[in-house]
Amino acid sequence: MPPDPVRKSWMPTLWLALLCVASSATNLGNHYTQDDMPVIQRNPTIHTLTEPWAFFTQSYWPKPYPPALYRPFTSLTFAVEWALSGGEPWFYRATSILLYLAAGLAFYALLRRLVSREAAWIATALFMVHPVHVEAVAIAVNQSELMTGLLAVLAVSLYLKTREDGRFDARRGALLFALYLAACLYKESGLVIIGLLVAAELTVVKTDESLKARLRHARPLLLVMLLGAASFFAIRTLALGGDAVGTFKAEALDGLGMGQRALTMLPVVPHWVRLLLWPAHLQGDYSPKELEAATTWGGDQTLGLLILLLALLLAFGSWKKRPVVTLGIMWLAIGIFPVSNVLIPTGIMLAERTLFLPSIGMMLVVAGVLEPVLQWAAGKTSPRQDDKEARGLRGRLTVRQWMGAVVLGAILLMGLTRSASRQMVWRDQFTYWHQTTIDAPKSYRAHHALAQLLFQVGEKRWAETEYKKSIELYPRTWGVYFDLANKYRLNNMCEPATKLYQRTLLVEPEHEAARGALIACLLNLGRYEEAKHEAREGISYGSRPARVRLFQRFYQIADSAIKVDAKPGTVAIHMSAADTIPARSPVGAR
């Protein structure tokens, strides 16, 4: 019986879906982790849908975090998922897998327009099991990355369809506008989609027209995109005001100019290439000293620059014969631009979740490179030569094709198993941070976060060791000093707490909470003159009347203790942990 042509047509798509689900389904039992906790689990704003329009009037991060990021569609999506599931984490994980699948299948449809069916399937299969995608799928808050990638692929596909038809109408214009604006409202990096359309126009749009004629035909589509960008900025400005431009700056970028940021980011280029092509090693954090600031040229900068030059040469060399390769390189560069940190510094040096959109570009490169390889494996002398003729024997695969199939199967199996096992790293907070201290042993933030969790469960000795590791790795930040000092003070250990509060103030002299806690410890230890000195400093630095009055009260208490010659331990100031923790952006904010 001959094969059913209908069944044959949907089998490749089914296999792609199975690869996607198999590489991701291990996360269904994961709990809320990382930014899921403040943004979803503990955020009452998304626990109701009674006023869905409210998401368009407020920041992505809930109070008390400062208003910065603006992603109303993402917040609305979280609220819908909460309403449907009652806040069950597995529902968010399942939604992420479905979004991942949708993005992969949309990518497959795009590739089918650009390369052969075989090359399209192989590149999409690699995309479906790519381990670098795990972070984007494993955490609910990263659904914005998945949606941005999906909408970008749909927008480019619609653009290519419109250019091929040579017909632009109001319906297509409205749809393109909606896709672009929606991407921006899911995540600000959606703004780069307009660059992807320009890249597609310059590479894979097939036409003999002059550049002037092409611009004339593409102008209505690009104007629609510019209208979408203007609409996003207008909505964002009305909601947050014009001053809200982002979250905190990554530590390694602090105080660096544009040139120094370029020197710092050049060593990151090899990491991008490795993660996009062979992500055998993954890690959840790339904070100092995993990635360091640079102010001079070195070997790492040379390697990064060489990779960029090679990519540029490959893009130009492939423009005519392999335009899909050129489009992929341009897509990769455009996708990475928002987190390149050269023009505008961001809160991260490198994060695997931000590589979801650039990975589409890398898989476009793979698909373009696969085309001649597959022709060679089939024994073709030209792309149009019949497969059966090239094989020599009807219905049989060539030796090259068998070897290629074995290699592809091995790579897909490695990607699938690596992704499936990596998904479980996000099982809970302890599992994630403990694994991160193993994957990124030089990350001070990982050791700090693990120490906090260990302290909560009573593992104080282990926690103290992790705190000290964190301080040793990155002594320039006050957060670890301050946190450990609070732990000591609240356990009646003011002597070591005092030293850590003083180190906090050396890094951040205007840290009022640390100064107040230091004074409380000094009074408890009977070091009243030092307490008076710190109170005077607090009064001079005081930014709020309530804080100034508090320091004035401390000064009076210390002065009175000196006059009556109070013994150590007789003057006690009780301050809770909440009294000493200032409002600031969360570690994961970006």
N, C-alpha and C positions, 0 to 999 in steps of 0.2 A: 504493500500500500504506500503511495507517495506521501511525503510529509504534508501536513496541513499548513498552507501558507499563512493563515491567520495566526495559528499557534506559533509558527516560526517567527512571525513579526514581533510578537510581544515577549518572547522568551528572553532576548537580550536585556530588555527593560526589567523583567522579573529578576534576573540574576543580579543586576545592579542594585535593585531594592534589597535583595537578600544580603548582599555584601554590606550595604549601609547599616541595616538592622543588626547583623551579626557583630559588626565592629563597635556598636554603640549600646546595645540593649543591656549590657552589664551594668549600666549606670542607673537602672530603674529602681534599685534598692537604696540608692544614695540619699542621705539627708540633706538639709539645707547647709551650705558651706559658703565661706568667704562673703562676698558682697550680697549673696542671696539673703543673708540674715538681716542686715539693716534695710535693704531695699524692698524685700518681700515679706519675710517672716515677721519682722517687728515693725513694719510700716503700716499703721492703720489706714492710711490714705488709699492703699490699693485693696483693702479688705472690704470695700463696698463699691457698688456701681450706681448708687443713688444720684450722684452728680458727675457723670462721666466727662462733662465739659471742664470740670475743675482741673483735670490733668493738663489742660492747655494753658493754665494760668499760673503754674508753679514749677519749681525746679524738679529735676529727676531725683536728686538726693533729698530725703526727708529732713525736717528739722531735727536736731539743731545744726546740722551741717549747712555750710554757707551755700547760697544759690549759685550754681555754676552751669552744670550740664543741663541740656534741655532736650528731653526725649519723650514727649507726651504719648506717642503711639506705643512706645515700649511699656510705659506705665499703664496705659489702657489695656494692653495685651495681658500684662500681669494680673490686672484686676479681673478681667474676663476669666482667666484661668483659675483664679482664686474662687470666683463665684461658681464655676463649674465643678471644681474639685473639693471645695471646702478647705483649701490650703494644703492639700496633700502633695508632698514633694514629688512623688512618682509621676503625677500628672504633668508637672513642669518638665520633667525629664523626657516623658513621652512626646510632649509637644516639641521639644528641642530636636528629638530624633526625626520627627515628621518634617520639621523645617529643613533639617539637614538633607533629608531625602528629596524634598521638593527642590532645593537648590541644586542638588546633584543631577536630578532628572532634567531640570531646566538647562543646566550646563550641557548635558548630553544632546538635547535638542539644538542648542546653539552650535555645538561641534558638528552635528550632522549637516549643517549648512556650509561648513568650512572645510571639512576633511572627509576622508572615506569613512564608511560605516565601521570598519575594523579599527581604524585609528581612533575614532570617536569613542568606541566602546572601551578600548583599553585605557585611554586617558581618563575617562569617567570612572572606570573601575578603580584606578589608582586614587582618584579623588575621593571615592567613597570609603576607602580604608586608610586614608592618609592620617598618620598618628598626630600630626600637628593640629588637626581639627578637634582633638579631644577636648581641649580646654574650652573651645567655643560651644561644644555640645554638652559637656559635663555640668556646667553651671547655668542656672536658669537666667541670670542677668545677662548672659552672653547671647541670648536670643536676638539681641539687636545686631550682633555680628552676622548671624545667620540670615536675618531678614535683609540686611543691607546687601549681602552677597546675592541672595535670591533676586531682589529687585534690580540690582545692577545687571544681572544676566538677562532678565526679562526686558529691561530697557534697551540694552544693546541688540537683542534679538528683534525687538519691534523696530528699532532704527534701521537695521539691515533689511528687514522685510519691506519697510516703507521706501528705502532707497532702491531696492531691486524692482519694486512695482512702479517706481517713478510717480507715485500718487500720494500726495499729502492732503488729508482732509481734516475737518474739525474733530471727528471721532478719534482719529489716531493722535492728533495733537493733544486732545484732552487726556487720553490714556497715557501718553508719554509724560505729560505734566503731572498726572496723578502718581505715576510710578516714581518719578524723581522727588516730588515733594514728600511722598510717604517714606522714601529711603532717608531723607534728611530728618524727618520727624521721628524715625526709629533711632538714628545715630547721626551725629554731625558729619561723620566721614562720608556719608552719602552724597555730600556736595561734589565729590570727585567724579561722580558718574558722568558729568558733562565732558570731562577729560577722556573717559573711556569711549564716548561716542566720537569724539574728534579722532582718537586713535583708530577706531574702526573705519572711519571715513578715509583716513590716509593710507590704510593698509589693505583691507579685505573687500572694500566696495569696488566692484568691477565696473569700470567705465573708461571710455576713451576720451572723455571730456577734459577740457583744460581745467586748471586749478580754479580759475575764475568762475567757470560754469558750474563746477562742483560746489563751490561756496554759495553760488546763487541758489542751487537746488537744496543745499543743506541748511541754508539760512533760516527758513521757517522752523525747522526742528530745533536748531540751536537756540533760537529766540524763545521758544517754548521752555527750554531748559533754564535759560537765564531768568525767565519769569518765575519759574519754580524756586530758584535760588533766592531771588528777591523776596518772594512770598515767605520763605522760611525765615530769613533774617528779620522781616517785618514782624512776623508772629513771635519770634523769640525775643525781640526787643520789647514788644508790648508786655510780654509775660515776665521777663527778668530784668529789663532795663538794659542800657547799653554798656554797663561796666562789667557784667558777668561774662567773663571770657574763658573760663575753664577752672580746673582744680589746681592743686598744688604742683610745684615743679619738682621733677625727679632730683634726688640729692646730688647725683653726679653732674647735673647740668646747672646747679645753682651757682650764680655768679659768673657764668661763662658767656662770652660774646659769641656772635655768629660763627666766626672763624674757629674759635676753640670748640664750639659744639660740633662743627664739621670734623675736626680732628678726633673728637670723642666718639662720633658715630661711625667713622670709617672702620674701626675694628669690629663693629656690629655687623657689617656687610657679610663677612664669612659666616656668621651665625645665621643670618637670614637664608643664605644659600643652603647651608647644611640642613636647616629645619625644613626647608621646602623640597629638598631633593632626597635627603637620607636622614630622617629624624630619629636615629637610633637612641639618642640621649635627649630626654625632655626634662624640664624642671619648671616648677611653679613660680619661681621668683628669680629676677636678674638684678637685684639691688646690689650696691657696693658690698663687698669687693668682687662680686662676680663680674661686674662691668664697671670700669673706673673712668674718671674724667681724665682728659689728656690735654696738655698745653703745648707739647712739642711733637715733632714728627718721629715716627719709629717704624719698626718692622710691621706691626699690625696695621698701621696706616697705609703702608706700601701695598700689603696684600689686599686690603679693602679697595684701594684705588685700582689695582690691576684687575680685580674682578669687575669693577664698574666699567673699565675700558674694554674688557673682553665682551661684556654684555652689549656695550655700544657698538662694537665692531660686528658682533653677531646680528644685531638688529639691522644695521645698514646693509650687511652682506646678504641678508635674507629677504630684504624688502621686495625685490622683484620676483624671485623664484619661490620663496617660502614666506609669503606675507603673514601667514598665521603665526609663525615664529616671531616676527617683528611685532605683531599685535600683542602676543603674550608678554614679550619683554616690556612693551609700553604699559600694558595693563598692570604688570608687576610693579613697575616704578610708580605709576599713578596710585595704586592701592597702598603702597608703603608710604607715600608722601606725607599723609597726615601724622604719622608717628616717626618721621625721619628726624625731627627735632632741630633741624638746621635753621629754618626760617622762624618757626614758632616752637619754643620748648614746651613739652608736655609733661605729664606726671609719670611717664614710663620711659625707660631706655629700650626695653624689649619685653614684649608679652606675646606668648604664643597665640592667644585668641585673636590678636590683631592681624594675624597672617592668613585668616580665612579668605578675605577678598584677594590679597596678592597671590594666594595659592591657585586661584582660578587662572591667573596669568601664567604661572609656572606650568600648569597642566596644558594650557594652550601651546606653550613652547614644546612640551613633550609630544603633544598630538602632531604638531608640525614636523618635528624630527622623526616621528614614527612613520610618516608617509613613505619616504624613500626606503626606510628599513624594511617595511612590510612588502614593498614591491620587490626588493632584492631577495627577501626570504621566499617569496612566491616564484622567483625565477623570471619575473617580468622584465622585459627590455624597455617597456614604456607603460605609463599609467593606464593606457586604454587596452593593453593586451589582455586577452581573455584568460581568466584564472585556469581553466581546464587545459588550455593550450600550454600555459606556462608550466603546469605540473607535469605534462608529458603523458601521464596516465590518468584517465578519467576518474575523478572523485577521490584521488589520493593526495595526502599532504606531502610536501617536500620535506627532506631531512631538516632543512633550515627552519621550516615552520614548526616541526615537532620540537626542535631545540628551543625555539622562541616560546612555544607554548609552555614548556617545562619551566623556563626562566620566569615567564610571566606568572605562572601558578605559584612558584616559590615566593616571588615578591609580594603577590597579593596575600598569600598565607601569612607572611611575616608582618605585613601591614595590619592585617585583620587581628592577629593575635596580640600584637603590640598595642593597638588601639583598645581592644577589649580589656586587656589587663590594666592599661593606663586609666581607663574610665573609673576603676574602683579606687584610685588614689583619692578621689573626691567623696569617698564614703561618708566621712564626717570631718570635723575640724582637726581632731587629733591625728587621724590617719594622714590627712593632707599635709599638715605642718611637719609631722615627724618624717614623712617621706621627703619633703622638701629640704630638710636639713641634711638628708643623705644625698639627694640629687644636686643640691647647691650648697655644699658645706661652707662656702665663704659668704653666704647671704646672712648679714646681721639680722635682717627682718625675720627670716625664718626661725632663727634661734630665739629671738625675742618673742615671737608669737607662740612658739612651743613652750617657752618658759611660763608665759601667762596661763596657758591651759594646764600645765603641770601643777602650778600653784593652786589653781581652782580645785583640783582633785586631791590635794594634800601631799603631792610629791615635792616637798619644799627643797630637799637637798638637790634633787635632779634639776628642779627649776632654777635654783641659785647657780648651778653650773652653767645652764643655758644662758642665763642673764649675763654671766661673766664672759662667756664666749662672744655674745652679741656685742658687748662693750669693747672687748679686745679687737673685734673685727672692724668696728666703725665707731671710734670714740668721738667723732665730730657731731653726732646727733644727741639731743637732750632727752629724747623720748624714753630711751631705755634706762638712763640714770634716774629719771623722775619716777618711772614705773616701779623700779626695784626699791627706790627710796621709800615710796608709799607703802610697799609691802613690808619693809623693815619697820617703819614707824607704827603701822597699824598692828604690828606684833610686838610692840614695846621694845624695839631695838633702835633707839634713837641715835646711838653712837655711829653705826655704819650709815644710817639714813642721812645724818648731817653731812657727811662727806659727799654723798651722792647728790644731795640738794645743792651743795656748793658747786659741784661740777656742772650741774644743770644750769646754774646761773652764770657760770663762766661762758657757756655756749649761748645762752639766751638770757641776758641780764634783765629783760623786762618781763620775765615769767613770774607773774604775781602769785600764782597758786604755789609754785615751788618756794618762793620767798616766804609766803605765809606759813607753809608747812615747816620750813627751816626754822623760823622763829619759834614755832610751837615746840620743836625738838630742843632748841637752845634753852628755852625757858625750863623745860623738863629736866635738862642736864645741869641747870644752875649756872649757865654761861650768859649772865644777864647783860653784861656790857656788849657782848657780840649781838645779843638779841636787840639791844637798843640801836646798834649800828645798822643792822638789817632793816629794822623798822623805819629808820630815817631814809634808807635807800628806797624802801617800798613807797614811802610818802612822795619822794621825788619822782619815782617812775609811775606812780599811780595814774591809771587811765580812766577810772570811774570813781565817783564820789564815795560809793559804798566801800570800795577797796581802800581808799585813802583813810576813811574813818576807821576801818579795821586795823590798819597799820598804826594809826594814832593811838588806838586802844592798846595794841601790843606794846608800844613805846611806854605808855603810862604804867602798864603792868610790870615791865622790866625795870622801870625807874623805881617803882614802889618796892619791888623785891630787893633792889640794891640798898635802899634806905633801911629796910628792916632786917637786912642780912639774912634773907630767906635761904634755907638749905636746899641743895639739889633734890628734886623730886617732890617738893612741896608746892610748886607752881605748875599746874597742868592745864594745857589748852587742848581741848578735844575737837579735832577736825576729822570728819568722815572722808573716805576716799573720794566721794562725789564733790566735796568742797575743794579738792585740790586738783581736779581734772578739768582743764579748760576745754571749751568747745573747739574742735578742729576737724579738718577733713579726715575721713577714714583712710587707713593705709591703702585700701584697694580702690579708692576713688579715681576714676579716669573716664 
